[in-house]
Every structure is written in structure tokens, then in C-alpha cells.
Amino acid sequence: MAREKGKPNRGVLRQNKANSEAEHARYFANTDLDFFVEHYWTVRWDLRGREPYLAETLPYPSIHIVFDMEDSKIYGVTKGRFSYLLEGKGSVFGVKFRPGAFYPFWKKSISLLTDKTLKIDQILTADVSSLESEIFKTEEDQNRIQIVERWLQDLIPEKDPNIPYINSIVDKIKEDRTIQSVDRITELFSIGKRSLQRLFQEYVGVNPKWVIQRFRLHEVAETLEKTEKLNFAELALDLGYYDQAHFIKDFKNIIGLSPEEYLKTIK
């Protein structure tokens, strides 16, 4: 039985509101698939008789397979925010791959998938209709996990040593907020800047600078959820921005609102 990983704590915009509109859960993969799969995730909602809800997230540098009845797809890394309209009653089941870990399944540059979605059987061997039928005829997450894992087990490629190396870099960026530049990564991991850029473009689909900025925006969104007042000038400097204006511009480009405007939508 797959162990529950806990609720999402970063990346979900307007998290308190999102949690009131839908039920979210995450689960660890089994030991055979753990090298490639970071976790499985599910979202369930029942908004019958209520207004639809636009769920929005700031995606991670990961590829997802999302099973959605009659609309299952593989999602490349989304550079902007990802939106999904929840209406009526429904559910989706997702597989989140570790950064770089989808590359051995496809053996092409993951940058070709960035900001794109493809049908599952365009890339992987799958009877998608049968998978969807099996997955959505059960309401139990554990049953859905078993169905998806049986399918993935037949597709497992050889373990690529670049994957744990890439994940050590991504994890360090995520955990250490003092990392504010690509040069700092090259120092910490003793890798040339061009080699690092090529590795991330090939395996992750986005460059290291994007990963740094995305994780810092995750921190900002999480902080805004918990804090009523913020000094945005200090926050911008803490996140490695030259000035407040550049921080606000980046935030607005991705979120669609300034930090102050966004703050008003979650209170």
C-alpha cells in the first residue's frame, strides 16, 4: 500500500481557498518506481450547485502525467501558472516525475515538452481508454495507484545517473534560499556553467535560473498566504532581486497580479 505523503504545501495559489474547494492528497511511489516518480497526487471536488472554481498552481520543474477522464495528457514544465477549472463533480489522478526523470522514458530533450501537452500514447505505450476506465471506476486512491504502477512497471527504463545528480541540485536550490544565482550553483557543484545549462535543458526542460526564481516565488506565495503585511522591498532583496520593481514585474508576469493585488484575493 502506498504511503500518503502529506498535503501540498507549496505551489498551490490561494491555498486556503483551494483546500476548501477540493480535496488534495499525495502518495509515495513503490520502491521500484521511486527513482523516477516523486509522488502521485489526486484532486477531488464536488461543486454541484456551486460556482466553478479556477484552481491555479505554480508548477515545479517536473513532468506530470495527468489522468482525466477522456482527456488524459502528459504535461511538460509550465513556465507560467497552471490553471484548471473545477466544476460539477470530478477527480484527476497525477504522476509527478522527479526533475529530469522523464528523460529516460522519452530519450529526447525535455525542453521540447516545455509549455506543451501531449496525449499519453504519443510518447508512451498505453491503452489510454482502458487505463482511464480502470482508474475512474474506483474511488479508492490505493486502487488507482496500483493500476498506474502496473502500467508504469512495464515501461521502466534503465536508471540514469544524471537523475540523482540533477535532483541534488534542485533540492539544494529549493532548501537554500541563499542560492540566488546560477554562478552559486556552479561553485557548489563544481560544474561549468554551460554544462549545467545543457544538462537542465536536456533533462529538466528549463534553465537553472528559472528553477531558482520559481522556488523563490513559491516562498513568496506561501508567505503571502500567512502574512497580512509585508515589506516588499526587503522581500525582493532577500530573494536576490536588484530592486523591488524587478521583483514585482516577475511576480505579475507569472501570477497575473502584483503582490499587493494578489494578497487581496486570498484574504
Secondary structure, 3 states (H helix, E strand, C coil): CCCECCCCCCCECCHHHHHHHCEEEEECCCCCCCCCEEEEEEEEEECCCCCCEEEEECCCCCCEEEECCCCCEEECCCCCCEEEEECCEEEEEEEEECCCCCHHHHCCCHHHHCCCEEEHHHCCCCCHHHHHHHHHCCCCHHHHHHHHHHHHHCCCCCCCCHHHHHHHHHHHHHHCCCCCCHHHHHHHHCCCHHHHHHHHHHHCCCCHHHHHHHHHHHHHHHHHHHCCCCCHHHHHHHCCCCCHHHHHHHHHHHHCCCHHHHHHHCC
